[in-house]
């Protein structure tokens, strides 16, 4: 009997070989990137301004649709380019923005965010995406750190800054349109831009100390675009049912924030380069509003996090909307539990051959590995094989590569590795070693060419000399039909050093006893991995913009309810 994992991998490998062959659209080459020779896509764009110019191929088609309640704002690719040209002229003439300068954006997802981004990078400047959920202290730190020449903010977030922000500020709702209106016939800038020039600074989530500014170059992002298009092309070629589906224009639902790679790189930038329409529900995520948008706009693609996928799949009215337009859905930002993937596959059966999960991080410009379609069905525990321009190594504590199947720290190399941490050479040296290998801080193993994630390094629990990785306990807990969410952290123990504590949120009208949960975990995991302390919560677990549980917040909470074994 054939191994389904092997056969699925073989089919995708054959498609990949065809796409990557010399002369093919995704031909690979070896070139020098930031001082090291690595594999790159030979036919990539050479700057983000070149990507913007490619949008002229789709001039009359829709690029952005923003929906807030009954208010709707629609922009074609042509509309967008004219706004970008006006914004670039205004930024340069009014605020002196030029090559290498920073333009910070502090706003909820909105058209002005996207226009400001493209205007900044077209000038050769650096767009700084500030976390829209930050407090004043966090905002002021990032402004002092990145030193922008201009801050673009919406009213809600500008109100968090008391007094002088220390930088000229342009308010989205009051002054942005008027300023652009003063430059109605502007043309796009023509200043030289090099692939190695910084284009974007995105701040890490800051779950361990002060956030660091990850610097992406133009080349980082243009190679990332090629990974995205390669991924889409191989899925369509490998999908035996693709020809049977009605043809629809690409329409991408975006529920991720623009200050993260999922919203900016994988949605706004990728959609422009591919001529796709992006649809942005504004405000807090509302499952029913989102379902209505999917039906109305005939959404074909969606990149979700576990949190929003769970909320949508479990909404009482999910069966009342037409979701047949979906062609490709995939998740990232945090681990997607296998039961949730199966539930999504049931709701989107036409996406069975395109549904995927992957592994990546901001420092690696979003992509590192992908597990999709038949491979995902056959082996849902894996996050997939490395994408064509990414090398993956597993190394031990001494920095030496380990044998296949052995766990260690995940290292990445290639044109997607960030340029640096902004103004932080020490952190950069710690993160990027010889040969520009990126230390991810994640623990995993490589088996048969595929990556398996064990845990975040900082989440490792040391119980009586045994390593306990929270991820596998969380996966087991969330596989129980009565448990909606679970997080596992280490807590101090006088004798053992640390023990595992589980924090669980029930599904509606469900509940389990502590002993029942312990038995459930013990069925598949060693005794020392069974949590000895438990907490039950009624509210969802705290998460950051990428969907990752904020474990530092769980650790620091003072009024926890402990239930000991």
BABA-280274 format. One line per field, with one value per residue (C-alpha): chain; x, y, z. Coordinates in pm, 1 decimal, always signed. Layout:
c [A	...]
east [X	...]
north [Y	...]
up [Z	...]
% end
This chain:
c [A	A	A	A	A	A	A	A	A	A	A	A	A	A	A	A	A	A	A	A	A	A	A	A	A	A	A	A	A	A	A	A	A	A	A	A	A	A	A	A	A	A	A	A	A	A	A	A	A	A	A	A	A	A	A	A	A	A	A	A	A	A	A	A	A	A	A	A	A	A	A	A	A	A	A	A	A	A	A	A	A	A	A	A	A	A	A	A	A	A	A	A	A	A	A	A	A	A	A	A	A	A	A	A	A	A	A	A	A	A	A	A	A	A	A	A	A	A	A	A	A	A	A	A	A	A	A	A	A	A	A	A	A	A	A	A	A	A	A	A	A	A	A	A	A	A	A	A	A	A	A	A	A	A	A	A	A	A	A	A	A	A	A	A	A	A	A	A	A	A	A	A	A	A	A	A	A	A	A	A	A	A	A	A	A	A	A	A	A	A	A	A	A	A	A	A	A	A	A	A	A	A	A	A	A	A	A	A	A	A	A	A	A	A	A	A	A	A	A	A	A	A	A	A	A	A	A	A	A	A	A	A	A	A	A	A	A	A	A	A	A	A	A	A	A	A	A	A	A	A	A	A	A	A	A	A	A	A	A	A	A	A	A	A	A	A	A	A	A	A	A	A	A	A	A	A	A	A	A	A	A	A	A	A	A	A	A	A	A	A	A	A	A	A	A	A	A	A	A	A	A	A	A	A	A	A	A	A	A	A	A	A	A	A	A	A	A	A	A	A	A	A	A	A	A	A	A	A	A	A	A	A	A	A	A	A	A	A	A	A	A	A	A	A	A	A	A	A	A	A	A	A	A	A	A	A	A	A	A	A	A	A	A	A	A	A	A	A	A	A	A	A	A	A	A	A	A	A	A	A	A	A	A	A	A	A	A	A	A	A	A	A	A	A	A	A	A	A	A	A	A	A	A	A	A	A	A	A	A	A	A	A	A	A	A	A	A	A	A	A	A	A	A	A	A	A	A	A	A	A	A	A	A	A	A	A	A	A	A	A	A	A	A	A	A	A	A	A	A	A	A	A	A	A	A	A	A	A	A	A	A	A	A	A	A	A	A	A	A	A	A	A	A	A	A	A	A	A	A	A	A	A	A	A	A	A	A	A	A	A	A	A	A	A	A	A	A	A	A	A	A	A	A	A	A	A	A	A	A	A	A	A	A	A	A	A	A	A	A	A	A	A	A	A	A	A	A	A	A	A	A	A	A	A	A	A	A	A	A	A	A	A	A	A	A	A	A	A	A	A	A	A	A	A	A	A	A	A	A	A	A	A	A	A	A]
east [+0.0	+135.5	+213.2	-24.9	+231.0	+497.3	+266.7	+140.1	+496.7	+601.2	+320.4	+400.7	+772.3	+707.2	+505.9	+773.9	+1047.0	+849.5	+792.4	+1152.4	+1325.3	+1560.6	+1351.0	+1036.5	+848.9	+1010.5	+1361.6	+1617.6	+1958.8	+2243.0	+2325.7	+2487.7	+2240.3	+2375.0	+2719.4	+2626.0	+2551.1	+2205.6	+1928.4	+1690.7	+1414.8	+1576.5	+1264.7	+1168.4	+1093.2	+1390.3	+1206.5	+864.9	+819.7	+860.2	+587.8	+363.4	+416.9	+308.6	-31.0	-93.9	-174.9	-496.4	-575.0	-956.9	-996.0	-1068.4	-773.6	-922.7	-1266.5	-1304.8	-1630.2	-1735.4	-2101.6	-2293.3	-2000.2	-1803.2	-1494.0	-1376.1	-1059.5	-935.3	-565.9	-564.2	-730.0	-471.5	-167.8	-286.9	-330.4	+14.1	+175.2	-0.6	+100.1	+463.1	+477.8	+317.7	+549.1	+855.8	+762.6	+584.7	+786.8	+1117.7	+1082.6	+1348.8	+1555.5	+1623.9	+1386.5	+1110.5	+734.3	+545.4	+183.2	-29.6	-381.0	-638.6	-659.3	-772.6	-700.9	-474.1	-247.6	-191.2	-148.5	+105.0	+300.3	+330.9	+411.7	+690.2	+860.7	+825.1	+1031.9	+1298.5	+1189.6	+1109.5	+752.5	+732.5	+423.4	+331.5	+115.1	-236.3	-301.0	-5.2	-31.7	+121.9	+442.6	+491.0	+408.3	+652.4	+925.3	+887.0	+876.0	+1193.0	+1354.2	+1267.1	+1278.6	+1031.2	+1001.9	+624.2	+363.0	+32.3	-230.2	-603.1	-794.7	-840.5	-471.4	-353.0	-565.4	-345.5	-51.6	-73.3	+102.3	+356.1	+440.3	+780.1	+719.5	+489.0	+157.7	-98.5	-444.1	-616.1	-967.7	-868.1	-615.2	-495.3	-732.0	-691.1	-313.1	-320.1	-568.5	-297.7	-97.1	-357.7	-128.5	+177.6	+387.1	+550.6	+904.9	+1201.7	+1483.1	+1711.3	+1623.1	+1853.6	+1728.6	+1929.2	+1772.4	+1549.4	+1180.5	+986.0	+1024.7	+777.3	+803.6	+804.1	+521.3	+723.6	+620.8	+971.2	+1082.1	+1087.8	+976.7	+1251.0	+1222.1	+1261.4	+1400.6	+1285.9	+1457.9	+1297.2	+1464.1	+1323.1	+971.0	+1008.4	+1144.7	+859.2	+614.6	+763.3	+723.9	+356.6	+297.5	+496.6	+282.7	-37.1	+83.7	+188.9	-141.3	-344.4	-126.9	-138.3	-514.1	-696.3	-1028.6	-912.4	-1049.4	-1394.9	-1439.0	-1612.0	-1363.9	-1374.0	-1166.6	-923.8	-1072.5	-883.3	-1041.9	-802.6	-860.7	-499.0	-357.7	-138.8	+133.0	+200.1	+340.6	+6.7	-180.2	+87.6	+315.2	+85.9	-226.8	-181.1	+150.0	+83.5	-263.5	-132.8	+140.4	-111.7	-402.0	-631.4	-903.8	-855.7	-1161.1	-1110.2	-1380.2	-1302.7	-1329.1	-1334.6	-1367.6	-1734.3	-1807.8	-2146.4	-2026.7	-1735.2	-1961.3	-2179.8	-1870.9	-1750.1	-2083.4	-2125.9	-1771.8	-1728.8	-1411.8	-1169.6	-887.8	-829.9	-525.8	-656.9	-526.8	-654.8	-858.8	-1065.3	-1104.6	-1242.7	-1487.8	-1611.0	-1647.6	-1840.4	-2079.2	-2442.1	-2521.8	-2220.9	-2442.4	-2666.8	-2409.0	-2275.1	-1902.1	-1860.2	-1643.7	-1345.6	-1056.8	-765.4	-748.5	-449.2	-336.9	-38.4	+68.8	+13.1	-27.6	-356.9	-491.9	-558.5	-927.6	-981.0	-825.6	-1060.2	-1361.3	-1251.7	-1208.1	-1567.9	-1694.2	-1477.3	-1466.9	-1364.8	-1044.3	-926.1	-643.0	-534.6	-579.7	-247.6	-50.7	+303.1	+583.5	+752.0	+830.6	+867.1	+1246.3	+1211.2	+969.6	+671.9	+758.7	+986.3	+788.1	+447.9	+229.0	-68.1	-332.1	-274.8	+44.5	-148.3	-422.4	-166.4	+53.7	-121.9	+143.1	+404.9	+436.3	+573.4	+884.1	+1106.3	+1001.7	+1246.4	+1467.1	+1483.1	+1736.4	+1648.0	+1887.9	+1828.3	+2115.2	+2204.0	+2299.5	+2656.6	+2529.8	+2610.7	+2365.5	+2195.1	+2099.6	+1769.9	+1482.4	+1668.3	+1522.0	+1705.9	+1680.9	+1550.8	+1785.4	+1691.1	+1895.6	+1813.3	+1691.9	+1395.1	+1610.9	+1572.7	+1844.0	+1877.0	+1704.6	+1678.7	+1944.3	+2026.1	+2354.4	+2390.6	+2048.6	+2124.0	+2452.2	+2272.8	+1998.8	+2203.1	+2520.3	+2790.9	+2662.1	+2355.2	+2185.3	+1889.6	+1839.9	+1464.1	+1444.8	+1200.4	+1251.2	+1177.1	+1303.4	+1343.5	+1212.4	+1194.5	+1247.0	+960.0	+967.2	+791.1	+757.5	+800.8	+771.4	+897.6	+1234.7	+1133.1	+827.5	+1030.3	+939.4	+1212.2	+1039.7	+1271.5	+1538.9	+1291.7	+1210.7	+838.8	+720.8	+384.8	+284.4	+220.7	+13.5	-189.0	-250.7	-377.4	-606.6	-755.3	-827.0	-1092.3	-1438.2	-1520.0	-1213.2	-1212.0	-866.9	-574.1	-240.4	+30.7	+293.8	+558.5	+513.5	+767.8	+774.3	+983.4	+1089.2	+1075.2	+1184.2	+886.0	+560.0	+313.8	+3.8	-285.5	-526.2	-837.9	-1147.2	-1454.6	-1665.3	-2016.6	-2215.1	-1924.5	-1721.4	-1482.3	-1345.1	-974.9	-919.0	-1091.2	-862.7	-557.2	-659.7	-713.4	-358.1	-208.2	-356.8	-100.1	+172.2	+421.3	+322.2	+559.3	+389.2	+46.9	-28.6	-45.0	-203.4	-512.4	-707.6	-1049.1	-1139.4	-1464.0	-1302.7	-1083.6	-710.5	-514.8	-348.4	-136.5	-205.0	-64.7	-293.0	-22.9	-123.5	+43.4	+197.0	+382.0	+40.9	-75.1	+239.4	+217.9	-152.5	-188.1	-539.7	-516.7	-728.1	-505.3	-644.1	-365.9	-346.2]
north [+0.0	+342.9	+587.9	+884.3	+1126.5	+1003.8	+1009.1	+1359.4	+1483.1	+1320.2	+1487.1	+1830.8	+1775.0	+1702.9	+2023.9	+2222.5	+2091.4	+2212.0	+2559.2	+2603.2	+2475.8	+2705.0	+2944.1	+2872.0	+3153.6	+3070.2	+2993.4	+3001.5	+3167.1	+3211.4	+3573.6	+3779.4	+3916.5	+4136.2	+3983.3	+3614.2	+3403.8	+3247.8	+3113.0	+3378.8	+3397.1	+3513.0	+3687.1	+3890.6	+4262.9	+4471.2	+4714.5	+4771.4	+5070.8	+4829.1	+4616.4	+4920.8	+4998.1	+4645.2	+4733.8	+4933.2	+4604.2	+4598.9	+4973.6	+4953.5	+4658.3	+4698.1	+4681.8	+4782.6	+4751.3	+4875.3	+4807.6	+4957.9	+4911.1	+5055.9	+5270.5	+5134.9	+5272.3	+5120.2	+5196.0	+5069.3	+5009.7	+5334.7	+5526.8	+5388.5	+5480.9	+5840.4	+5867.3	+5718.3	+5969.2	+6257.5	+6127.3	+6080.1	+6437.0	+6569.6	+6372.2	+6491.5	+6858.3	+6921.7	+6700.7	+6653.9	+6275.5	+6116.1	+5804.5	+5634.2	+5855.6	+5696.2	+5746.6	+5591.1	+5476.7	+5433.4	+5347.1	+5075.9	+4910.9	+5179.2	+5299.3	+5576.9	+5316.2	+5138.8	+5460.2	+5589.3	+5265.3	+5267.9	+5640.0	+5591.9	+5297.8	+5466.0	+5753.6	+5511.1	+5591.7	+5336.2	+5270.4	+5201.2	+5003.5	+5080.4	+4836.9	+4977.8	+4823.2	+4985.2	+5213.0	+5560.6	+5433.4	+5176.2	+5428.5	+5683.7	+5423.4	+5323.1	+5686.1	+5763.1	+5450.2	+5487.4	+5871.3	+5922.1	+6248.4	+6203.4	+6019.7	+5930.1	+5836.9	+5795.4	+5994.4	+5705.9	+5624.3	+5984.6	+6047.1	+5804.4	+6042.5	+6314.5	+6635.5	+6673.8	+6345.7	+6489.3	+6443.1	+6611.4	+6424.1	+6390.5	+6273.3	+6027.2	+6165.6	+6531.8	+6657.2	+6354.9	+6392.6	+6768.7	+6741.2	+6491.7	+6716.0	+6980.4	+6750.2	+6622.9	+6569.4	+6433.3	+6158.6	+5869.9	+5934.1	+5823.5	+5821.5	+5515.8	+5229.2	+4935.2	+4589.5	+4603.9	+4936.3	+4917.1	+4943.1	+4845.2	+4835.6	+4616.1	+4577.5	+4233.4	+4153.9	+4243.0	+3937.7	+3935.5	+4288.8	+4589.3	+4533.4	+4524.1	+4683.2	+4420.7	+4575.4	+4431.6	+4533.2	+4571.1	+4241.8	+4064.9	+4153.2	+4092.7	+3744.0	+3688.2	+3782.9	+3517.7	+3257.3	+3350.1	+3325.3	+3002.7	+2858.3	+2954.0	+2818.9	+2480.8	+2440.3	+2500.4	+2270.4	+1993.5	+2023.0	+1765.0	+1941.3	+2293.4	+2274.4	+2178.8	+2495.1	+2801.8	+3077.3	+3373.8	+3690.5	+3673.9	+3842.4	+3825.1	+3864.9	+4038.7	+4008.0	+4068.1	+4407.8	+4602.6	+4638.4	+4266.0	+4067.0	+3885.2	+4205.8	+4412.6	+4171.6	+3873.5	+4076.9	+4439.6	+4392.3	+4046.5	+4142.2	+4448.1	+4245.2	+3980.5	+4204.3	+4075.1	+4264.2	+4297.0	+4316.9	+4464.5	+4444.1	+4737.0	+4739.2	+4437.1	+4099.1	+4008.4	+3658.2	+3739.1	+4059.5	+3861.9	+3583.1	+3839.9	+3996.5	+3658.5	+3596.6	+3949.4	+3996.4	+3634.0	+3591.7	+3339.2	+3347.4	+3408.1	+3391.3	+3333.0	+3291.8	+3018.1	+3267.3	+3417.6	+3081.5	+2930.7	+3217.3	+3199.5	+2821.9	+2816.4	+3102.0	+2994.1	+3132.9	+2998.3	+2759.5	+3039.5	+3200.8	+3097.3	+3026.6	+2835.0	+3107.5	+3011.1	+2861.9	+2884.4	+2925.0	+2897.1	+2978.4	+3112.9	+3343.9	+3068.7	+2690.8	+2576.4	+2274.6	+1971.1	+1946.8	+2307.4	+2233.9	+1938.1	+2150.7	+2413.8	+2145.9	+2040.1	+2396.6	+2463.9	+2124.5	+2287.0	+2401.8	+2057.2	+2062.4	+2417.4	+2444.5	+2496.3	+2588.6	+2710.0	+2832.8	+3169.1	+3476.6	+3849.3	+3820.2	+3579.1	+3797.1	+3571.1	+3248.7	+2956.0	+2634.9	+2536.1	+2227.5	+2224.0	+2010.9	+1638.4	+1671.5	+1849.8	+1586.0	+1306.8	+1472.2	+1755.1	+1754.0	+1902.9	+2269.3	+2155.0	+2165.4	+2471.5	+2706.8	+2713.8	+3003.6	+2912.2	+2675.9	+2521.9	+2371.3	+2230.9	+2304.4	+2208.2	+2439.2	+2460.2	+2580.7	+2255.2	+2086.2	+1779.3	+1447.2	+1407.8	+1359.7	+1518.1	+1829.0	+2156.7	+2526.2	+2614.4	+2823.7	+2983.6	+3120.8	+3293.2	+3619.6	+3636.8	+3682.5	+4038.5	+4294.3	+4373.7	+4493.8	+4870.6	+5056.0	+4742.6	+4587.4	+4368.9	+4205.9	+4169.9	+3989.0	+3756.8	+3677.9	+3653.8	+3447.8	+3348.6	+3298.0	+3507.6	+3215.3	+3339.9	+3196.7	+3173.5	+3077.3	+2800.9	+2432.6	+2173.8	+1879.6	+1789.6	+1451.7	+1339.0	+1697.1	+1835.6	+2058.2	+1975.4	+2243.5	+2148.2	+2483.4	+2834.0	+2816.9	+3066.4	+2853.9	+2542.6	+2395.0	+2214.6	+1965.0	+1759.9	+1757.3	+1667.7	+1904.8	+1973.9	+2155.9	+2332.3	+2306.2	+1933.4	+1956.1	+2243.8	+2049.3	+1753.1	+1965.7	+2151.5	+1820.9	+1756.2	+1862.8	+2034.7	+2263.9	+2576.4	+2709.2	+2601.3	+2745.5	+2579.2	+2764.8	+2667.4	+2758.7	+2726.8	+2411.7	+2366.8	+2010.8	+1979.7	+2331.6	+2377.9	+2203.3	+2253.4	+2458.5	+2444.8	+2733.7	+2625.9	+2789.9	+2572.0	+2541.6	+2680.4	+2473.3	+2231.1	+2145.1	+1874.7	+1771.2	+1813.5	+1438.8	+1386.6	+1642.2	+1482.4	+1140.8	+1288.4	+1424.3	+1113.1	+895.0	+1017.2	+1200.7	+1090.6	+1133.2	+1423.1	+1621.2	+1604.7	+1946.5	+1938.4	+2281.9	+2403.7	+2722.1	+2756.3	+3083.1	+3207.0	+3480.7	+3408.0	+3381.5	+3704.8	+3713.9	+3956.0	+4079.8	+3762.8	+3533.5	+3411.2	+3365.1	+3625.0	+3386.2	+3661.4	+3811.1	+3473.9	+3434.4	+3780.9	+3773.6	+3817.9	+3691.0	+3343.7	+3054.7	+2751.4	+2401.3	+2165.9	+1795.5]
up [+0.0	-92.8	+186.2	+128.1	+265.7	+23.4	-279.6	-201.2	-158.3	-485.8	-681.9	-542.6	-599.7	-968.6	-1003.0	-820.8	-1048.5	-1350.6	-1202.0	-1087.8	-1401.3	-1599.7	-1806.4	-1601.6	-1420.9	-1087.1	-1206.7	-926.9	-932.1	-686.1	-609.4	-337.3	-83.0	+197.7	+158.2	+125.8	-182.0	-152.2	-374.9	-509.8	-768.4	-1092.6	-1230.4	-923.7	-923.0	-810.6	-581.1	-431.8	-663.0	-954.5	-795.1	-771.9	-1141.2	-1230.3	-1088.4	-1407.1	-1577.9	-1371.5	-1382.8	-1397.3	-1160.3	-790.1	-551.4	-213.8	-58.7	+298.8	+482.1	+816.7	+901.5	+608.7	+496.1	+201.6	+25.7	-304.6	-501.8	-835.3	-903.1	-1100.2	-815.4	-580.6	-791.2	-826.3	-447.8	-391.0	-629.3	-452.0	-109.7	-214.8	-344.9	-26.3	+203.0	+13.5	-23.9	+307.0	+539.7	+359.2	+335.2	+116.6	+75.2	+408.2	+609.2	+814.9	+788.3	+1079.6	+1055.1	+1367.8	+1257.7	+1220.1	+878.7	+635.8	+279.5	+410.1	+575.0	+243.7	+42.8	+297.0	+277.1	-101.6	-106.1	+149.4	-21.2	-362.7	-227.5	-107.2	+248.1	+519.1	+630.7	+1005.9	+1102.0	+1463.6	+1657.5	+1668.8	+2010.6	+2183.8	+2485.2	+2493.5	+2652.1	+2376.1	+2103.4	+2238.7	+2267.8	+1900.9	+1785.4	+1980.4	+1845.8	+1475.9	+1467.9	+1180.5	+989.6	+981.9	+1186.7	+1021.9	+1280.2	+1310.2	+1570.7	+1814.4	+1836.9	+1818.6	+2130.3	+2323.8	+2285.3	+2548.0	+2458.4	+2179.5	+2001.9	+1909.1	+1535.4	+1279.5	+1282.4	+1004.3	+1113.1	+881.8	+933.7	+939.2	+687.9	+493.5	+196.7	+191.6	+178.9	-107.9	-287.9	-314.0	-542.2	-791.5	-1089.5	-916.8	-1073.3	-894.0	-766.2	-973.5	-717.8	-745.0	-512.0	-439.7	-343.7	-21.0	+82.3	+392.4	+302.2	+612.8	+989.7	+1175.7	+1549.7	+1705.4	+1943.0	+2248.8	+2449.8	+2600.6	+2687.3	+2456.1	+2099.2	+1837.4	+1493.8	+1220.8	+901.3	+567.6	+246.4	-94.0	-189.7	+115.7	+7.9	-366.1	-301.4	-55.4	-331.9	-557.1	-282.4	-255.9	-631.1	-653.7	-375.4	-558.0	-892.2	-757.4	-572.2	-886.8	-1096.3	-835.0	-770.5	-983.6	-926.6	-1016.4	-1371.8	-1241.9	-1032.1	-1183.0	-1275.2	-1038.1	-1007.0	-717.3	-411.0	-81.3	+261.5	+504.2	+878.3	+986.1	+1083.5	+843.9	+1106.4	+1067.8	+775.3	+730.7	+658.5	+485.5	+297.7	+241.3	+163.5	+57.8	-126.3	-269.0	-392.9	-576.3	-744.6	-850.4	-948.2	-674.4	-490.8	-115.8	+110.3	+456.2	+726.8	+957.4	+1334.7	+1561.3	+1396.0	+1370.9	+1236.9	+1086.3	+919.5	+776.7	+651.1	+474.7	+310.1	+189.1	+21.2	-121.1	-253.2	-367.3	-163.8	-311.4	-53.8	+315.9	+541.6	+892.0	+1245.5	+1473.7	+1675.2	+1393.7	+1220.4	+1540.1	+1586.7	+1228.2	+1218.1	+1544.3	+1467.7	+1486.7	+1139.1	+950.3	+752.5	+627.6	+398.5	+59.7	+99.3	-225.9	-382.1	-163.7	-358.6	-116.4	+259.9	+485.8	+835.1	+1019.0	+1299.7	+1556.2	+1547.1	+1395.1	+1586.9	+1367.1	+1474.1	+1366.9	+1027.8	+983.4	+1073.4	+820.0	+556.5	+618.8	+573.2	+266.1	+90.1	-239.0	-65.5	+43.4	-212.1	-130.6	+245.9	+413.5	+721.8	+745.1	+961.6	+954.4	+1158.0	+1106.2	+1105.3	+812.0	+609.8	+678.2	+494.0	+579.0	+528.7	+388.6	+431.0	+195.4	+31.0	+31.5	+233.1	+508.4	+507.4	+526.6	+789.4	+979.0	+1253.1	+1019.7	+918.9	+586.1	+371.7	+321.8	+43.5	-252.9	-139.5	+230.5	+388.9	+726.6	+978.0	+1325.7	+1564.4	+1920.2	+2207.3	+2071.8	+1734.3	+1553.3	+1312.3	+1460.7	+1302.1	+1117.7	+1359.7	+1651.4	+1811.6	+1836.2	+1756.7	+1410.7	+1193.4	+859.5	+571.0	+241.9	+86.7	+324.2	+635.8	+763.2	+709.6	+1082.1	+1395.9	+1359.6	+1559.6	+1760.8	+1643.0	+1951.7	+1903.8	+1533.1	+1602.8	+1841.8	+1588.6	+1266.1	+1278.0	+1031.7	+678.5	+770.7	+942.1	+1147.5	+1495.9	+1536.9	+1904.4	+1809.2	+1880.3	+1614.0	+1409.3	+1044.1	+931.6	+569.5	+456.9	+664.6	+971.1	+1296.3	+1563.5	+1928.3	+2102.3	+2143.4	+2315.0	+2579.9	+2665.4	+2748.8	+3088.3	+3282.5	+3512.8	+3729.8	+3458.8	+3181.1	+2894.9	+2857.1	+2544.2	+2592.6	+2226.7	+2228.9	+2549.8	+2404.2	+2085.2	+2287.9	+2504.6	+2206.9	+2039.1	+2306.8	+2180.7	+2510.7	+2505.3	+2287.3	+2377.1	+2590.8	+2693.3	+2898.9	+3100.2	+3351.2	+3718.2	+3997.9	+4206.9	+4519.8	+4440.9	+4062.1	+3964.9	+3736.3	+3660.0	+3376.7	+3434.8	+3186.6	+3131.2	+2944.7	+2797.3	+2744.9	+2437.1	+2491.3	+2744.6	+2796.6	+3103.1	+3221.8	+3556.2	+3629.9	+3651.7	+3316.2	+3151.4	+3308.9	+3180.1	+2833.2	+2823.7	+2981.5	+2708.3	+2456.6	+2651.8	+2917.8	+3280.8	+3341.9	+3064.2	+3228.8	+3385.3	+3763.2	+3794.9	+3611.4	+3559.6	+3396.3	+3221.3	+3074.3	+2861.7	+2555.5	+2609.9	+2553.3	+2211.4	+2013.8	+1661.2	+1504.9	+1704.7	+1943.8	+2306.6	+2529.9	+2777.7	+2963.8	+3043.5	+3174.9	+3383.5	+3535.8	+3624.3	+4000.6	+4068.4	+3916.9	+4035.6	+4087.6	+4111.0	+4211.6	+4145.5]
% end
